[in-house]
Amino acid sequence: MTDSLKIALPNKGRLSNKIFTLLDEAGLNLDNRDERCLKLTTKDNKFELIFVRAADIPNFLDSKVADIGFTGYDITVEKEIEVDIVKTFDFDKCNMVVAVKEEDNINDVNELKQSLRVATSFPNIAKKYFKKIGKDAKISNIAGAVEITPSLGFSDCIVDITSSGTTLKSNRLKVIDKILSSSTVLCARKDLEPEKQLKLRSLIRAIDSVLDAKKKKYLMVHIPKDKIEDVKNFLPGLSSPTVIPLHNNEDKVVIHVVVDEDKIYDAIDNLKKIGGEGILILSVDQMVK
């Protein structure tokens, strides 16, 4: 029997809850987690979840305490630890930016002083960035509330993560450059054993099936038999709709089809126009291509 696949997750926050729910929906059959519990094994013993700080996940992979982990792409870059990024997600998107006080009237990084003070929670990324653009930067590693440092006279600019830009604006800061884009990634440690690579591929397939299903709806409807070709024109489904005869009714059939969620109401309107009845719309838990 092979060892369980050890998965590192953020120990708290919105991302932690989102990933935990995603794994449960992907079929890991997780019990409700007590937030004080920092280690959890699935009922089939195939997976072991380890809850740690998101910023520490690359370190846990590097030390082989964990096999795979969910964290931000920005963190993997900052840590400078070699990991394999096996999947990029489209949630928790953000940008790492350089920002200055609005009142400084600086619109470009080239307008910054040659020697300047920089506050950031990403010292490695900031150091490389300012070296690349030829600035002599004194980097101060700040754990939080980086946005307040320019107004306190502690820094000339900051390097920080932003999504909506609201926090920057509320602190009267403006972006003068973007260093990188980031979102949640699933990364694996180097030299993952073949048996665990198989488990990882199965896990990614299950996760993809859940994410794909969230964008779809399963639709069933009774339509006149002579309208099947009309339905195929606006409900092609994954390949083509499933058509099932109705018992004791030669004039109508049942159509089963998977529809993009954002097209479901147009589909209903079109079905009504051709005599569709008994329309049933269901959520899709997983969809394996």
SVG drawing of the C-alpha trace seen along z (x, -y; Angstrom):
<svg xmlns="http://www.w3.org/2000/svg" viewBox="-50 -66 72 68">
<polyline fill="none" stroke="black" stroke-width="0.4" points="0.0,0.0 1.4,-3.4 1.7,-6.3 -1.1,-8.9 -0.7,-12.0 0.0,-14.8 -1.8,-18.0 -0.8,-21.4 -3.7,-24.0 -3.8,-27.5 -4.9,-27.1 -7.4,-29.9 -9.2,-32.5 -11.4,-32.5 -9.0,-30.6 -8.7,-27.8 -12.5,-27.4 -12.7,-27.5 -10.0,-24.8 -11.4,-22.6 -14.9,-22.7 -13.5,-22.1 -11.6,-19.0 -14.7,-17.7 -16.8,-18.2 -14.1,-16.4 -14.8,-13.3 -12.3,-13.3 -15.2,-12.7 -14.0,-15.1 -15.5,-15.4 -16.4,-18.9 -13.1,-20.5 -12.6,-22.0 -10.4,-25.1 -8.2,-24.0 -7.4,-20.8 -4.3,-21.2 -4.1,-17.7 -6.8,-15.6 -6.8,-12.2 -9.6,-11.2 -11.7,-8.2 -10.0,-6.0 -6.5,-7.0 -5.5,-8.1 -5.0,-11.7 -3.7,-13.6 -4.5,-17.3 -2.0,-19.6 -3.2,-23.1 -0.3,-25.7 0.3,-29.3 0.0,-29.9 3.3,-31.6 5.0,-28.5 3.6,-26.0 6.6,-26.1 8.9,-25.4 6.8,-22.4 7.1,-21.0 10.8,-21.7 11.3,-19.7 9.0,-16.9 6.7,-17.2 3.9,-17.8 3.7,-16.4 1.4,-19.1 0.0,-22.4 -2.4,-25.2 -1.0,-28.7 -0.6,-31.9 1.7,-32.2 3.2,-35.3 4.2,-33.3 6.0,-30.7 7.9,-33.4 8.8,-35.2 10.0,-32.0 12.5,-31.2 11.9,-27.5 11.8,-25.2 8.4,-23.6 6.3,-22.3 3.1,-24.3 0.7,-21.7 -2.5,-23.7 -3.4,-27.4 -6.9,-28.5 -8.9,-31.5 -9.8,-32.6 -8.1,-35.0 -6.6,-36.9 -4.5,-39.8 -1.5,-41.9 1.7,-42.8 2.3,-46.5 4.5,-49.4 2.6,-52.2 3.4,-55.8 1.5,-58.6 -0.9,-60.4 0.5,-63.7 4.0,-62.8 2.9,-63.4 5.0,-60.4 3.6,-58.5 6.4,-56.1 9.0,-54.1 11.7,-56.0 10.6,-59.1 11.5,-57.6 14.6,-58.8 17.8,-56.8 18.1,-55.9 14.8,-55.1 13.1,-53.3 10.7,-50.5 8.2,-48.8 6.9,-45.3 5.9,-41.9 7.7,-40.5 11.4,-41.5 12.9,-39.0 10.6,-40.1 11.1,-43.8 14.9,-43.5 15.1,-41.8 12.7,-44.3 14.5,-47.5 17.9,-46.0 16.5,-45.3 15.4,-48.9 18.6,-50.2 17.4,-51.8 19.3,-51.6 16.4,-50.4 16.5,-49.9 14.0,-47.1 12.0,-46.9 10.2,-43.7 6.8,-44.6 4.4,-41.8 1.2,-43.8 -0.4,-47.2 2.2,-48.0 -0.1,-50.7 0.2,-53.0 4.0,-53.3 4.3,-56.1 2.0,-58.4 4.0,-57.8 7.2,-58.8 8.6,-55.3 8.9,-54.5 9.0,-56.3 6.9,-53.6 5.5,-50.1 5.4,-46.8 2.2,-45.0 -0.6,-42.8 -3.9,-44.4 -7.1,-43.0 -9.7,-45.8 -7.3,-48.6 -9.7,-49.9 -7.2,-49.7 -4.6,-51.6 -7.1,-54.3 -8.3,-54.6 -4.7,-55.2 -4.3,-57.8 -1.8,-55.6 -1.6,-55.1 -0.1,-52.3 2.9,-53.2 3.9,-49.7 2.8,-46.1 5.4,-43.5 3.4,-40.3 -0.1,-38.8 -1.0,-36.1 -3.8,-33.7 -4.2,-30.4 -1.9,-27.6 -1.6,-23.9 2.1,-23.1 4.0,-19.9 7.4,-19.2 10.2,-18.1 10.8,-14.4 7.3,-13.3 7.2,-9.5 5.4,-7.8 2.7,-6.4 2.0,-9.8 2.1,-11.3 -0.8,-9.0 -2.8,-10.1 -2.1,-13.7 -3.3,-13.3 -6.5,-11.6 -7.0,-14.5 -6.6,-17.1 -9.0,-15.3 -11.6,-15.2 -11.0,-18.9 -11.4,-19.8 -14.7,-17.8 -16.1,-19.9 -14.9,-23.2 -16.3,-22.4 -19.6,-21.3 -20.0,-24.6 -20.4,-26.3 -23.1,-23.9 -26.7,-23.0 -28.4,-19.7 -31.7,-20.3 -34.6,-17.9 -37.6,-18.9 -40.5,-17.3 -40.7,-18.6 -42.7,-17.7 -40.8,-14.9 -40.8,-16.9 -38.8,-19.7 -35.7,-17.6 -33.6,-19.2 -34.6,-22.7 -33.4,-21.8 -30.0,-20.6 -29.5,-24.0 -29.5,-25.9 -28.8,-23.0 -25.9,-21.1 -24.8,-19.9 -21.4,-18.3 -21.8,-16.6 -25.5,-16.3 -28.7,-16.1 -29.8,-12.8 -33.3,-12.0 -35.6,-9.5 -39.0,-8.3 -42.0,-8.9 -44.1,-6.0 -47.5,-5.9 -46.8,-9.2 -45.5,-9.0 -45.7,-12.7 -43.3,-13.8 -39.8,-13.0 -37.6,-13.9 -34.4,-15.8 -31.5,-15.6 -28.7,-18.1 -25.9,-19.9 -26.1,-23.6 -23.7,-26.5 -25.1,-28.2 -25.1,-31.6 -27.2,-30.3 -29.8,-28.5 -32.5,-31.2 -32.1,-31.7 -32.5,-28.0 -35.7,-28.0 -37.1,-30.8 -36.3,-28.9 -37.7,-25.6 -41.0,-27.4 -41.3,-28.7 -41.2,-25.2 -43.7,-23.8 -41.3,-22.6 -43.0,-21.5 -42.1,-20.1 -38.7,-21.8 -36.4,-20.6 -33.1,-22.2 -30.6,-20.5 -27.1,-21.3 -24.2,-19.2 -21.9,-17.9 -19.1,-16.6 -18.5,-16.4 -15.7,-14.2 -14.7,-14.9"/>
</svg>
